[in-house]
Amino acid sequence: MSDLQSFPITEKWPAQHPDRLQLYSLPTPNGVKASIMLEETGLPYEVHRVSFDTHDQTSPAFLSLNPNNKIPAIIDPNGPDGKPMPLFESGAILLYLADKTGKFMPADPAQRYQVIQWLMFQMGGVGPMFGQVGFFHKFAGKDYEDKRPLERYVNESRRLLGVLEKQLGQHAWIAGDEYTIADIATFPWVNNLIGFYGAGELVGIDNFPNVKRALDAFLQRPAVARGLKIPPAP
């Protein structure tokens, strides 16, 4: 316990199981990347809910772990060289957990970079663009009289879905025929776009049958079903 006690975040969210990986998160598209990966790998972990309603993400305790005040973030008490490993940014967490467990990331260097490029595609394109569609379609942005921002982000989201459609027309999963962290990163955003954001018709999701096929396969995985609900509602 003494190792984790050196992290100020544990004062606000005490670790009941300090020998387990600590996850600080919410079930958002970025947050569930970490929980799904943890469920898929079977690593023991303890989850702490970071409530946006009470602005937990801007608390000094959370900022001590992630100065960018975004979820998810983790502390692995059994990090490299046996030392605790604090980490934020969902993509970095996926890479770290893949390397730690040897799962959902090819060992072959060339194939590994194929996965990494699609992970970057999600982080640089899919997440930001789909998120903007959500803002301008479902949240405060929907009240803007000027509809050009929504049109811009919808068009870019359609383009990105087209890129995925072509790739998934050639392979079972995004980075090839094996399920990887590229899928774990991307499909929560696709699911959110057409589900929570209610933008499926807006982006013409029926025009992307391969994306829908792969999304269905993703959602049918038991670890995904569990991870999408972590942390549970209070």
Short mmCIF file of the C-alpha atoms (twelve columns), coordinates in Angstrom:
data_MODEL
# 
_entry.id   MODEL 
# 
loop_
_atom_site.group_PDB 
_atom_site.id 
_atom_site.type_symbol 
_atom_site.label_atom_id 
_atom_site.label_alt_id 
_atom_site.label_comp_id 
_atom_site.label_asym_id 
_atom_site.label_seq_id 
_atom_site.Cartn_x 
_atom_site.Cartn_y 
_atom_site.Cartn_z 
_atom_site.pdbx_PDB_model_num 
ATOM 1   C CA . MET A 1   0.000   0.000   0.000   1 
ATOM 2   C CA . SER A 2   2.876   2.374   0.693   1 
ATOM 3   C CA . ASP A 3   3.808   2.578   -2.991  1 
ATOM 4   C CA . LEU A 4   0.329   3.696   -4.069  1 
ATOM 5   C CA . GLN A 5   0.022   6.016   -1.091  1 
ATOM 6   C CA . SER A 6   2.708   8.142   -2.701  1 
ATOM 7   C CA . PHE A 7   0.176   9.088   -5.385  1 
ATOM 8   C CA . PRO A 8   -2.070  11.973  -4.229  1 
ATOM 9   C CA . ILE A 9   -5.005  10.594  -6.228  1 
ATOM 10  C CA . THR A 10  -5.348  7.736   -3.744  1 
ATOM 11  C CA . GLU A 11  -6.348  10.221  -1.054  1 
ATOM 12  C CA . LYS A 12  -9.576  10.939  -2.954  1 
ATOM 13  C CA . TRP A 13  -9.980  7.410   -4.309  1 
ATOM 14  C CA . PRO A 14  -8.379  5.016   -1.771  1 
ATOM 15  C CA . ALA A 15  -7.220  1.696   -3.149  1 
ATOM 16  C CA . GLN A 16  -9.018  -1.193  -1.498  1 
ATOM 17  C CA . HIS A 17  -6.843  -3.609  -3.480  1 
ATOM 18  C CA . PRO A 18  -3.470  -1.871  -3.872  1 
ATOM 19  C CA . ASP A 19  -1.979  -4.949  -5.532  1 
ATOM 20  C CA . ARG A 20  -4.328  -4.490  -8.495  1 
ATOM 21  C CA . LEU A 21  -4.171  -2.055  -11.371 1 
ATOM 22  C CA . GLN A 22  -6.143  1.093   -10.510 1 
ATOM 23  C CA . LEU A 23  -8.490  2.482   -13.186 1 
ATOM 24  C CA . TYR A 24  -9.975  5.975   -12.967 1 
ATOM 25  C CA . SER A 25  -12.692 6.309   -15.555 1 
ATOM 26  C CA . LEU A 26  -16.269 6.657   -16.786 1 
ATOM 27  C CA . PRO A 27  -18.110 4.629   -19.468 1 
ATOM 28  C CA . THR A 28  -17.472 7.120   -22.285 1 
ATOM 29  C CA . PRO A 29  -16.045 6.055   -25.679 1 
ATOM 30  C CA . ASN A 30  -12.529 6.822   -24.439 1 
ATOM 31  C CA . GLY A 31  -13.105 5.481   -20.951 1 
ATOM 32  C CA . VAL A 32  -14.358 2.087   -22.070 1 
ATOM 33  C CA . LYS A 33  -11.276 1.513   -24.190 1 
ATOM 34  C CA . ALA A 34  -9.408  0.846   -20.941 1 
ATOM 35  C CA . SER A 35  -12.141 -1.174  -19.242 1 
ATOM 36  C CA . ILE A 36  -12.726 -3.346  -22.322 1 
ATOM 37  C CA . MET A 37  -8.990  -3.995  -22.647 1 
ATOM 38  C CA . LEU A 38  -8.766  -4.929  -18.986 1 
ATOM 39  C CA . GLU A 39  -11.743 -7.262  -19.322 1 
ATOM 40  C CA . GLU A 40  -10.295 -8.805  -22.486 1 
ATOM 41  C CA . THR A 41  -6.889  -9.434  -20.918 1 
ATOM 42  C CA . GLY A 42  -8.167  -10.643 -17.561 1 
ATOM 43  C CA . LEU A 43  -5.802  -8.429  -15.584 1 
ATOM 44  C CA . PRO A 44  -7.060  -7.858  -12.029 1 
ATOM 45  C CA . TYR A 45  -8.030  -4.226  -11.528 1 
ATOM 46  C CA . GLU A 46  -9.947  -1.888  -9.277  1 
ATOM 47  C CA . VAL A 47  -12.147 0.787   -10.805 1 
ATOM 48  C CA . HIS A 48  -12.813 4.283   -9.469  1 
ATOM 49  C CA . ARG A 49  -15.615 6.410   -10.893 1 
ATOM 50  C CA . VAL A 50  -14.529 9.914   -11.919 1 
ATOM 51  C CA . SER A 51  -17.805 11.826  -11.847 1 
ATOM 52  C CA . PHE A 52  -18.190 14.657  -14.339 1 
ATOM 53  C CA . ASP A 53  -21.302 15.780  -12.442 1 
ATOM 54  C CA . THR A 54  -19.141 16.807  -9.491  1 
ATOM 55  C CA . HIS A 55  -16.177 17.870  -11.671 1 
ATOM 56  C CA . ASP A 56  -13.928 15.149  -10.287 1 
ATOM 57  C CA . GLN A 57  -11.790 15.414  -13.415 1 
ATOM 58  C CA . THR A 58  -10.658 18.927  -12.444 1 
ATOM 59  C CA . SER A 59  -9.946  18.099  -8.807  1 
ATOM 60  C CA . PRO A 60  -6.341  18.468  -7.601  1 
ATOM 61  C CA . ALA A 61  -6.317  14.751  -6.834  1 
ATOM 62  C CA . PHE A 62  -7.170  13.730  -10.399 1 
ATOM 63  C CA . LEU A 63  -4.949  16.385  -11.953 1 
ATOM 64  C CA . SER A 64  -2.040  14.928  -9.982  1 
ATOM 65  C CA . LEU A 65  -2.365  11.826  -12.181 1 
ATOM 66  C CA . ASN A 66  -3.557  13.428  -15.414 1 
ATOM 67  C CA . PRO A 67  -2.778  17.139  -15.819 1 
ATOM 68  C CA . ASN A 68  -4.969  17.103  -18.947 1 
ATOM 69  C CA . ASN A 69  -8.057  16.337  -16.782 1 
ATOM 70  C CA . LYS A 70  -9.376  13.596  -19.084 1 
ATOM 71  C CA . ILE A 71  -10.352 9.994   -18.425 1 
ATOM 72  C CA . PRO A 72  -9.215  7.274   -18.420 1 
ATOM 73  C CA . ALA A 73  -6.064  7.151   -16.323 1 
ATOM 74  C CA . ILE A 74  -4.399  4.236   -14.560 1 
ATOM 75  C CA . ILE A 75  -1.812  3.316   -11.980 1 
ATOM 76  C CA . ASP A 76  -0.277  -0.111  -12.401 1 
ATOM 77  C CA . PRO A 77  1.349   -1.098  -9.076  1 
ATOM 78  C CA . ASN A 78  3.351   -3.717  -10.972 1 
ATOM 79  C CA . GLY A 79  4.847   -1.598  -13.717 1 
ATOM 80  C CA . PRO A 80  8.244   -1.820  -15.418 1 
ATOM 81  C CA . ASP A 81  11.043  -2.911  -13.072 1 
ATOM 82  C CA . GLY A 82  8.380   -3.661  -10.444 1 
ATOM 83  C CA . LYS A 83  7.661   0.011   -9.846  1 
ATOM 84  C CA . PRO A 84  4.202   1.654   -9.978  1 
ATOM 85  C CA . MET A 85  3.365   2.996   -13.428 1 
ATOM 86  C CA . PRO A 86  1.017   6.008   -13.736 1 
ATOM 87  C CA . LEU A 87  -0.389  6.601   -17.203 1 
ATOM 88  C CA . PHE A 88  -3.006  8.707   -18.973 1 
ATOM 89  C CA . GLU A 89  -4.295  8.947   -22.581 1 
ATOM 90  C CA . SER A 90  -6.430  6.027   -23.734 1 
ATOM 91  C CA . GLY A 91  -4.192  5.143   -26.686 1 
ATOM 92  C CA . ALA A 92  -1.105  5.008   -24.512 1 
ATOM 93  C CA . ILE A 93  -2.967  2.854   -21.991 1 
ATOM 94  C CA . LEU A 94  -3.981  0.395   -24.722 1 
ATOM 95  C CA . LEU A 95  -0.396  0.139   -25.955 1 
ATOM 96  C CA . TYR A 96  0.898   -0.333  -22.430 1 
ATOM 97  C CA . LEU A 97  -1.595  -3.061  -21.554 1 
ATOM 98  C CA . ALA A 98  -0.984  -4.820  -24.874 1 
ATOM 99  C CA . ASP A 99  2.758   -4.866  -24.217 1 
ATOM 100 C CA . LYS A 100 2.266   -5.907  -20.592 1 
ATOM 101 C CA . THR A 101 0.080   -8.887  -21.457 1 
ATOM 102 C CA . GLY A 102 1.275   -9.758  -24.953 1 
ATOM 103 C CA . LYS A 103 -2.343  -9.674  -26.145 1 
ATOM 104 C CA . PHE A 104 -4.173  -7.901  -28.987 1 
ATOM 105 C CA . MET A 105 -0.938  -6.635  -30.509 1 
ATOM 106 C CA . PRO A 106 1.130   -8.668  -33.024 1 
ATOM 107 C CA . ALA A 107 4.680   -9.553  -32.068 1 
ATOM 108 C CA . ASP A 108 5.862   -9.138  -35.649 1 
ATOM 109 C CA . PRO A 109 7.221   -5.564  -35.989 1 
ATOM 110 C CA . ALA A 110 5.635   -4.885  -39.380 1 
ATOM 111 C CA . GLN A 111 2.228   -6.084  -38.227 1 
ATOM 112 C CA . ARG A 112 2.638   -4.192  -34.971 1 
ATOM 113 C CA . TYR A 113 3.009   -0.910  -36.828 1 
ATOM 114 C CA . GLN A 114 -0.047  -1.717  -38.910 1 
ATOM 115 C CA . VAL A 115 -2.009  -1.827  -35.658 1 
ATOM 116 C CA . ILE A 116 -0.374  1.340   -34.350 1 
ATOM 117 C CA . GLN A 117 -1.236  3.284   -37.512 1 
ATOM 118 C CA . TRP A 118 -4.917  2.381   -37.162 1 
ATOM 119 C CA . LEU A 119 -4.801  3.267   -33.479 1 
ATOM 120 C CA . MET A 120 -3.479  6.697   -34.467 1 
ATOM 121 C CA . PHE A 121 -6.213  6.926   -37.109 1 
ATOM 122 C CA . GLN A 122 -8.783  6.557   -34.358 1 
ATOM 123 C CA . MET A 123 -7.131  8.995   -32.002 1 
ATOM 124 C CA . GLY A 124 -6.445  11.667  -34.592 1 
ATOM 125 C CA . GLY A 125 -9.603  11.326  -36.676 1 
ATOM 126 C CA . VAL A 126 -12.441 9.102   -35.525 1 
ATOM 127 C CA . GLY A 127 -12.581 10.261  -31.914 1 
ATOM 128 C CA . PRO A 128 -12.332 14.024  -32.473 1 
ATOM 129 C CA . MET A 129 -14.657 14.086  -35.504 1 
ATOM 130 C CA . PHE A 130 -17.341 11.788  -34.093 1 
ATOM 131 C CA . GLY A 131 -17.212 13.763  -30.855 1 
ATOM 132 C CA . GLN A 132 -17.869 16.994  -32.731 1 
ATOM 133 C CA . VAL A 133 -20.848 15.408  -34.463 1 
ATOM 134 C CA . GLY A 134 -22.168 14.511  -31.037 1 
ATOM 135 C CA . PHE A 135 -21.743 18.073  -29.782 1 
ATOM 136 C CA . PHE A 136 -23.436 19.722  -32.759 1 
ATOM 137 C CA . HIS A 137 -26.153 17.065  -33.175 1 
ATOM 138 C CA . LYS A 138 -27.089 16.101  -29.611 1 
ATOM 139 C CA . PHE A 139 -25.684 18.646  -27.170 1 
ATOM 140 C CA . ALA A 140 -25.438 22.441  -26.948 1 
ATOM 141 C CA . GLY A 141 -24.183 22.856  -30.480 1 
ATOM 142 C CA . LYS A 142 -27.517 21.704  -31.900 1 
ATOM 143 C CA . ASP A 143 -28.981 25.099  -31.016 1 
ATOM 144 C CA . TYR A 144 -26.533 26.992  -33.230 1 
ATOM 145 C CA . GLU A 145 -28.301 28.662  -36.115 1 
ATOM 146 C CA . ASP A 146 -25.267 28.243  -38.347 1 
ATOM 147 C CA . LYS A 147 -25.336 24.602  -39.433 1 
ATOM 148 C CA . ARG A 148 -22.023 24.690  -41.277 1 
ATOM 149 C CA . PRO A 149 -20.034 23.250  -38.342 1 
ATOM 150 C CA . LEU A 150 -22.371 20.251  -38.105 1 
ATOM 151 C CA . GLU A 151 -22.216 19.746  -41.869 1 
ATOM 152 C CA . ARG A 152 -18.432 19.881  -41.805 1 
ATOM 153 C CA . TYR A 153 -18.096 17.260  -39.074 1 
ATOM 154 C CA . VAL A 154 -20.785 15.006  -40.533 1 
ATOM 155 C CA . ASN A 155 -19.037 15.024  -43.908 1 
ATOM 156 C CA . GLU A 156 -15.680 14.230  -42.321 1 
ATOM 157 C CA . SER A 157 -17.223 11.450  -40.236 1 
ATOM 158 C CA . ARG A 158 -18.720 9.942   -43.389 1 
ATOM 159 C CA . ARG A 159 -15.296 10.078  -45.023 1 
ATOM 160 C CA . LEU A 160 -13.705 8.329   -42.053 1 
ATOM 161 C CA . LEU A 161 -16.415 5.677   -42.071 1 
ATOM 162 C CA . GLY A 162 -15.647 5.194   -45.747 1 
ATOM 163 C CA . VAL A 163 -11.996 4.539   -44.932 1 
ATOM 164 C CA . LEU A 164 -13.039 1.949   -42.353 1 
ATOM 165 C CA . GLU A 165 -15.578 0.450   -44.772 1 
ATOM 166 C CA . LYS A 166 -12.917 -0.183  -47.396 1 
ATOM 167 C CA . GLN A 167 -10.502 -1.680  -44.879 1 
ATOM 168 C CA . LEU A 168 -13.163 -3.892  -43.318 1 
ATOM 169 C CA . GLY A 169 -14.226 -5.046  -46.760 1 
ATOM 170 C CA . GLN A 170 -10.789 -6.629  -47.082 1 
ATOM 171 C CA . HIS A 171 -10.258 -7.869  -43.529 1 
ATOM 172 C CA . ALA A 172 -12.256 -9.222  -40.604 1 
ATOM 173 C CA . TRP A 173 -10.961 -6.509  -38.288 1 
ATOM 174 C CA . ILE A 174 -9.514  -3.054  -38.714 1 
ATOM 175 C CA . ALA A 175 -5.804  -3.871  -38.747 1 
ATOM 176 C CA . GLY A 176 -6.152  -7.280  -40.385 1 
ATOM 177 C CA . ASP A 177 -7.762  -10.608 -39.676 1 
ATOM 178 C CA . GLU A 178 -6.967  -10.577 -35.956 1 
ATOM 179 C CA . TYR A 179 -8.783  -8.584  -33.280 1 
ATOM 180 C CA . THR A 180 -6.448  -5.921  -31.850 1 
ATOM 181 C CA . ILE A 181 -6.308  -2.743  -29.820 1 
ATOM 182 C CA . ALA A 182 -7.187  -0.860  -33.021 1 
ATOM 183 C CA . ASP A 183 -10.662 -2.382  -32.775 1 
ATOM 184 C CA . ILE A 184 -10.891 -1.756  -29.038 1 
ATOM 185 C CA . ALA A 185 -10.059 1.896   -29.690 1 
ATOM 186 C CA . THR A 186 -12.370 2.473   -32.645 1 
ATOM 187 C CA . PHE A 187 -15.623 0.598   -32.200 1 
ATOM 188 C CA . PRO A 188 -16.692 2.278   -28.945 1 
ATOM 189 C CA . TRP A 189 -16.731 5.516   -30.956 1 
ATOM 190 C CA . VAL A 190 -18.732 3.986   -33.816 1 
ATOM 191 C CA . ASN A 191 -21.152 2.528   -31.295 1 
ATOM 192 C CA . ASN A 192 -21.510 5.897   -29.558 1 
ATOM 193 C CA . LEU A 193 -22.012 7.759   -32.831 1 
ATOM 194 C CA . ILE A 194 -25.028 5.719   -33.875 1 
ATOM 195 C CA . GLY A 195 -26.250 4.928   -30.358 1 
ATOM 196 C CA . PHE A 196 -25.864 7.597   -27.701 1 
ATOM 197 C CA . TYR A 197 -25.400 10.432  -30.207 1 
ATOM 198 C CA . GLY A 198 -28.284 9.171   -32.350 1 
ATOM 199 C CA . ALA A 199 -26.432 10.146  -35.521 1 
ATOM 200 C CA . GLY A 200 -26.659 6.889   -37.466 1 
ATOM 201 C CA . GLU A 201 -29.144 8.193   -40.006 1 
ATOM 202 C CA . LEU A 202 -27.321 11.516  -40.174 1 
ATOM 203 C CA . VAL A 203 -24.048 9.911   -41.264 1 
ATOM 204 C CA . GLY A 204 -25.766 7.247   -43.377 1 
ATOM 205 C CA . ILE A 205 -24.511 4.278   -41.387 1 
ATOM 206 C CA . ASP A 206 -26.473 1.847   -43.589 1 
ATOM 207 C CA . ASN A 207 -24.104 2.788   -46.409 1 
ATOM 208 C CA . PHE A 208 -21.271 1.128   -44.478 1 
ATOM 209 C CA . PRO A 209 -22.293 -2.555  -44.144 1 
ATOM 210 C CA . ASN A 210 -18.782 -3.776  -43.371 1 
ATOM 211 C CA . VAL A 211 -18.494 -1.307  -40.503 1 
ATOM 212 C CA . LYS A 212 -21.851 -2.504  -39.164 1 
ATOM 213 C CA . ARG A 213 -20.774 -6.143  -39.511 1 
ATOM 214 C CA . ALA A 214 -17.575 -5.586  -37.551 1 
ATOM 215 C CA . LEU A 215 -19.334 -3.450  -34.942 1 
ATOM 216 C CA . ASP A 216 -21.848 -6.243  -34.350 1 
ATOM 217 C CA . ALA A 217 -19.012 -8.753  -33.933 1 
ATOM 218 C CA . PHE A 218 -17.308 -6.389  -31.500 1 
ATOM 219 C CA . LEU A 219 -20.436 -5.902  -29.388 1 
ATOM 220 C CA . GLN A 220 -21.005 -9.655  -29.200 1 
ATOM 221 C CA . ARG A 221 -17.728 -10.210 -27.354 1 
ATOM 222 C CA . PRO A 222 -18.465 -10.885 -23.654 1 
ATOM 223 C CA . ALA A 223 -15.552 -8.730  -22.473 1 
ATOM 224 C CA . VAL A 224 -16.856 -5.831  -24.547 1 
ATOM 225 C CA . ALA A 225 -20.344 -6.183  -23.093 1 
ATOM 226 C CA . ARG A 226 -18.866 -6.020  -19.593 1 
ATOM 227 C CA . GLY A 227 -16.403 -3.243  -20.348 1 
ATOM 228 C CA . LEU A 228 -19.051 -0.938  -21.814 1 
ATOM 229 C CA . LYS A 229 -20.712 -0.761  -18.393 1 
ATOM 230 C CA . ILE A 230 -17.593 -0.034  -16.316 1 
ATOM 231 C CA . PRO A 231 -17.580 1.754   -14.000 1 
ATOM 232 C CA . PRO A 232 -21.229 1.036   -13.233 1 
ATOM 233 C CA . ALA A 233 -23.659 3.819   -12.458 1 
ATOM 234 C CA . PRO A 234 -23.780 4.656   -8.724  1 
# 
